[in-house]
Amino acid sequence: MWLLLSACWLMAGCCTYIDDDLSDCLPEEQTFTLEYELRLVTNITTELTTQLNTAADVQVANALRAHLKDIFTDFAHDVDLSFYDTENAQERLSHDQHVMNASEESYTIHLPMREYMHLAAANIKDNQVVELKGDDYCPTSQLADVPEGRETIDSHTTGLFTARYPMKVMEGVSQTFHVKLYMANCAEALVIDSRGHSYKDVKVFATGFSSQFHINDSTYTFAEKSPFVRATKVETGDNNLCFCSVNFPSSDEGGMRTVVEVDFDEEESDEVIWQFYVYVTNEDDSITESVLNIRKPNKAGQLSIICGHMGDNGEIVPKDQTVGASVTLNWNEGGHHEIDL
């Protein structure tokens, strides 16, 4: 997807007197072009084909793909464009916001000749659980989950894209800047075959993910205690249950991840990296807690699908034997952690 942003600047005239040297005061028009490309680097097709590969899985796969159509997308609804000083505190010198609602669009802006660090973010406007904050200055500009500090938060509702690009606008030179925007969030899905088990309710949460993304250095940071992301139930039209969470990526073993064009195939870690918490309310009103432990990171642009079935007591048994599971029958809410069920 290409977004063409054309910009020009007309140097302001200055007061002069007869016999003054006018060579530095003549108005000169400077024109440059910014080309934006949304780069959707994702494994969604591969993951759906690999994990949901039987005839019985077709409805679930189609429902999940439809649910994620606004997440894994190369469509920019809105763009936020900031241009920063490259010295001192690196304060913002110019700021533009546009609603595109299209795959291609062009705008005209006015900027003086100089060096800038340019930061861009797309699809923030309709994502009520993420905000752009600290963006008056380049080093502090970040996307952050809101409300900050809550133990339970909602899933993201849009696919977020960002870019950083150093640029030098020069006089009298035809320039074109090509800016690539990469996806900053990811998704996890849990598919459960209920196998006829009778239950009253099922709630799913995912945890182990970043809560902030720093745009200037393209890194994620993690709270001391990762929030629980409330997974959304996906209506499948059959007996399979499907829950999906959208959030910032998990950490790797070093606790920090940098956005790059990635190969999503990564070796399993010795450590648990992220988890699903599943709460099944049985017919007798008892609650069974199942904790599924995943040892592979989930990266920006990645969909991870975990499949399993429900046991006689409401426990979730994962299909993948590399996914660890622990079960607590008659779980008492607030016993060892507090989740807003």
C-alpha positions in Angstrom: 0.0 0.0 0.0 1.4 3.4 -1.0 0.6 6.7 0.5 2.2 9.6 -1.3 2.8 12.7 0.8 4.1 15.7 -1.2 5.5 18.7 0.7 6.8 22.1 -0.4 8.1 25.2 1.3 8.2 28.8 0.0 10.9 30.8 1.8 9.5 33.9 3.4 10.6 37.2 1.8 12.6 39.7 3.9 12.7 43.5 4.1 15.4 45.0 2.0 16.8 48.4 1.0 18.4 49.6 -2.2 21.9 48.4 -2.8 21.4 45.5 -0.3 22.6 42.0 -1.4 19.3 40.2 -2.2 20.9 36.8 -3.0 20.0 35.3 0.4 16.4 36.8 0.5 14.9 35.7 -2.8 12.0 33.4 -2.4 12.8 29.8 -3.6 10.4 27.0 -3.7 11.6 23.7 -2.3 9.7 20.5 -3.2 10.1 17.0 -1.9 8.0 13.9 -1.8 7.5 11.4 1.0 6.4 7.9 -0.1 4.8 5.7 2.6 4.5 1.9 2.2 2.7 -0.2 4.8 4.6 -3.4 5.1 2.4 -6.2 6.4 4.9 -8.9 7.3 2.7 -11.7 8.8 2.3 -15.4 9.1 -1.5 -15.4 9.3 -2.1 -17.6 6.2 0.5 -20.1 7.1 -0.7 -20.3 10.7 -4.3 -20.8 9.7 -3.4 -23.5 7.2 -1.1 -25.3 9.6 -3.1 -25.3 12.8 -6.6 -25.5 11.4 -6.1 -27.9 8.5 -9.1 -30.3 8.7 -12.5 -30.1 7.1 -14.0 -29.6 10.6 -11.7 -26.6 11.1 -12.9 -24.6 8.0 -15.6 -22.6 9.8 -13.2 -21.7 12.7 -10.5 -20.6 10.3 -12.9 -18.5 8.2 -14.4 -16.9 11.4 -10.9 -16.1 12.8 -9.8 -14.6 9.5 -12.8 -12.4 9.4 -12.3 -11.4 13.0 -8.7 -10.3 12.3 -9.4 -8.5 9.0 -8.8 -5.1 10.7 -5.7 -6.3 12.5 -3.6 -7.9 9.7 -4.3 -5.3 7.1 -2.3 -3.0 4.8 -5.1 -0.4 4.9 -4.4 2.8 6.7 -7.4 4.5 8.2 -5.6 7.4 9.8 -2.0 8.6 10.0 -0.2 10.7 12.6 3.0 12.4 11.2 5.6 14.1 13.4 8.8 15.9 12.4 11.4 16.4 15.1 14.6 18.5 15.7 17.6 16.2 15.6 19.5 18.2 18.3 19.0 19.2 22.0 15.8 17.8 23.4 14.6 16.8 19.9 11.3 18.6 20.3 8.6 18.3 17.6 8.7 21.0 14.9 5.7 20.0 12.8 2.7 17.7 13.3 0.0 16.5 10.9 -2.9 14.2 11.3 -5.1 12.9 8.5 -8.0 10.5 8.1 -7.1 8.5 4.9 -9.8 5.8 4.7 -8.0 4.6 1.5 -5.0 2.7 0.3 -3.4 5.7 -1.4 -3.6 9.4 -0.7 -1.5 12.6 -1.1 -1.2 15.7 1.1 0.6 19.0 0.8 2.5 20.3 3.9 5.0 23.1 4.5 8.4 22.5 6.1 11.6 24.5 6.2 14.9 23.1 4.9 16.8 21.3 7.7 17.4 17.8 9.2 14.5 16.0 10.8 13.7 12.8 12.5 10.4 11.7 11.2 8.1 9.4 13.2 4.8 8.1 11.8 2.0 6.0 13.3 -1.1 4.6 11.5 -4.5 3.2 12.7 -4.5 4.7 16.2 -7.7 6.7 16.0 -10.1 3.7 16.2 -8.0 1.8 18.8 -9.5 2.9 22.1 -7.2 0.8 24.2 -3.9 2.3 22.8 -2.8 5.9 22.8 0.1 7.8 21.4 1.8 9.6 24.3 5.0 11.5 25.0 5.0 12.6 21.3 6.0 16.2 21.9 9.6 14.9 21.9 11.2 12.3 19.7 12.9 10.1 22.4 9.7 9.7 24.4 7.1 9.1 21.6 5.4 5.8 22.3 2.3 3.7 21.8 1.0 2.5 25.2 -1.9 0.4 26.4 -4.6 2.2 28.4 -5.6 2.5 31.1 -2.0 2.3 32.4 -1.4 0.1 35.5 -4.6 -2.0 35.2 -4.2 -5.7 35.8 -6.8 -6.6 33.2 -7.0 -4.8 29.8 -9.0 -5.2 26.6 -7.6 -6.4 23.3 -6.4 -4.0 20.6 -9.0 -3.3 17.9 -6.7 -2.3 15.0 -3.5 -3.3 13.4 -0.9 -0.6 14.4 1.9 0.5 12.1 4.8 2.8 12.8 7.9 4.1 11.1 11.0 6.2 11.9 13.0 7.9 9.2 15.8 10.5 9.4 15.5 13.0 6.6 17.4 16.1 5.4 15.5 18.6 3.3 17.9 20.4 1.0 17.7 23.5 -1.1 17.4 23.2 -4.8 17.4 19.4 -4.9 14.6 17.2 -6.1 14.2 14.7 -3.3 12.1 11.6 -2.6 11.9 9.9 0.8 10.7 6.3 1.0 9.2 5.4 4.4 8.2 1.9 5.4 5.7 1.4 8.2 5.8 -1.9 10.0 3.2 -3.6 12.2 3.7 -3.1 15.9 1.1 -5.6 17.4 0.2 -9.3 17.1 -2.5 -11.8 17.9 -3.1 -15.1 19.7 -6.0 -17.4 19.3 -7.2 -20.3 21.4 -9.4 -22.9 19.7 -11.2 -25.4 22.1 -13.1 -28.5 21.1 -15.7 -28.7 23.9 -16.4 -32.4 23.1 -20.0 -32.2 24.5 -18.9 -31.0 27.9 -21.7 -29.0 29.6 -20.6 -25.6 31.0 -22.1 -22.2 31.8 -19.4 -19.9 30.7 -15.8 -19.7 29.4 -13.4 -16.7 29.7 -9.9 -16.5 28.3 -7.0 -14.1 29.1 -3.5 -13.9 27.6 -0.5 -12.5 29.5 3.3 -12.1 29.1 3.2 -9.2 26.6 4.6 -5.7 26.3 2.5 -2.7 27.3 4.6 0.0 25.5 6.3 0.5 22.1 8.9 3.2 21.7 8.7 4.4 18.1 12.1 6.2 17.8 14.2 3.2 18.7 11.6 0.5 17.7 11.7 -1.3 21.0 9.1 -2.7 23.4 9.2 -2.4 27.2 7.5 -4.6 29.7 5.8 -3.9 33.0 7.1 -5.7 36.1 3.8 -7.6 36.1 2.3 -8.1 32.7 -1.4 -7.3 32.4 -4.0 -9.9 31.5 -5.4 -9.2 28.1 -9.1 -10.1 27.8 -9.5 -12.3 24.8 -12.6 -11.8 22.6 -14.9 -14.6 21.8 -15.1 -15.4 18.1 -18.4 -16.8 16.9 -17.5 -19.9 14.9 -21.0 -21.2 14.0 -20.1 -24.7 15.2 -19.2 -26.5 18.4 -15.6 -25.2 18.5 -14.9 -22.3 20.9 -12.5 -19.7 19.7 -11.0 -16.8 21.7 -8.6 -14.2 20.2 -6.4 -11.6 21.9 -4.6 -8.7 20.1 -1.8 -6.9 21.9 1.9 -5.9 21.7 4.4 -8.8 21.3 5.9 -11.0 23.9 9.4 -10.7 25.1 12.2 -13.0 24.0 14.6 -14.4 26.6 16.3 -11.1 26.9 13.1 -9.3 27.9 13.1 -6.9 25.0 12.3 -7.2 21.3 13.2 -4.9 18.4 10.9 -4.6 15.3 12.5 -6.1 12.2 11.5 -8.0 9.2 11.3 -11.4 10.8 11.2 -15.1 10.1 8.4 -16.3 12.5 9.9 -19.7 12.9 11.8 -19.6 16.2 13.2 -22.2 18.5 11.4 -23.1 21.7 12.8 -21.4 24.8 13.6 -23.1 28.1 11.5 -20.4 29.7 7.7 -19.8 29.6 7.3 -16.6 27.5 3.5 -16.1 27.4 0.4 -17.8 28.7 -3.3 -18.4 28.2 -5.5 -18.4 31.4 -8.8 -20.2 30.8 -11.7 -20.1 33.3 -14.5 -22.6 32.7 -17.7 -22.1 34.8 -19.2 -25.6 35.1 -22.9 -26.5 35.5 -22.4 -26.8 39.3 -21.0 -23.2 39.3 -17.5 -24.4 40.2 -14.7 -22.8 38.2 -11.8 -24.7 36.6 -8.7 -22.7 35.8 -6.3 -23.9 33.1 -3.0 -22.2 32.5 -1.4 -22.9 29.1 2.4 -22.1 29.0 3.9 -21.2 25.6 7.7 -21.2 25.2 7.9 -19.5 21.8 7.7 -15.7 21.5 4.9 -14.1 19.6 6.3 -11.3 17.4 4.9 -8.2 15.7 2.8 -9.2 12.8 2.4 -12.8 14.0 -0.6 -14.9 14.7 -0.2 -17.8 17.2 -3.0 -20.4 17.3 -3.2 -22.9 20.2 -5.7 -25.8 19.9 -7.0 -28.1 22.6 -10.0 -29.8 24.0 -12.1 -29.5 27.1 -12.0 -32.4 29.7 -14.7 -33.7 31.9 -14.0 -31.2 34.7 -13.7 -28.2 32.4 -9.9 -28.4 32.1 -8.2 -27.5 28.8 -5.9 -30.1 27.3 -3.6 -28.7 24.6 -3.1 -30.5 21.4 0.5 -29.5 21.1 2.6 -31.4 23.6 5.2 -28.6 23.8 2.5 -26.4 25.4 2.6 -27.0 29.2 -0.6 -27.0 31.2 -1.6 -26.7 34.8 -5.1 -27.1 36.2 -6.8 -25.8 39.3 -10.2 -27.3 40.1 -12.7 -25.3 42.2 -10.6 -22.2 41.5 -11.3 -19.4 43.9 -11.1 -15.9 42.3 -8.6 -13.7 43.9 -6.6 -16.5 45.5 -3.2 -16.0 43.9 -4.0 -13.2 41.3 -6.9 -10.9 40.6 -8.5 -11.0 37.2 -11.7 -9.1 36.2 -13.9 -12.0 35.1 
